[in-house]
Amino acid sequence: PGATESLKWSMPAYSYRRILVTFAGFKHHIGFYPTPSAVKAFAKQLSGFKTAEGSIQFPLDNPLPLDLIRKITAFRVRESVEEDKKWKTG
């Protein structure tokens, strides 16, 4: 709730105070880009997927792990809120 949809770097994106995740479709996979911190935080759950510093590849021939995607996105929301708290003054 409260997230906005937009295009960032020509990819669909969800933002809540800042960019949370972006994603894009490719020939053999869906690229999901939740930031390096999220990929690191979920490394164990992502062990069956190809990952890079800030990206995850979900193969098109398998069902999307929607529960995992929800958890990663919720992590990004919490991270965004915590980041805002660091910058608040007074």
Stockholm file with secondary structure:
# STOCKHOLM 1.0

chainA/1-90         PGATESLKWSMPAYSYRRILVTFAGFKHHIGFYPTPSAVKAFAKQLSGFKTAEGSIQFPLDNPLPLDLIRKITAFRVRESVEEDKKWKTG
#=GR chainA/1-90 SS CCCEEEEETTEEEEESSSEEEEEEECSSEEEEECCHHHHHHTTTTTTTSEEETTEEEEETTSCCCHHHHHHHHHHHHHHHHHHHHHHCCC
#=GC SS_cons        CCCEEEEETTEEEEESSSEEEEEEECSSEEEEECCHHHHHHTTTTTTTSEEETTEEEEETTSCCCHHHHHHHHHHHHHHHHHHHHHHCCC
//
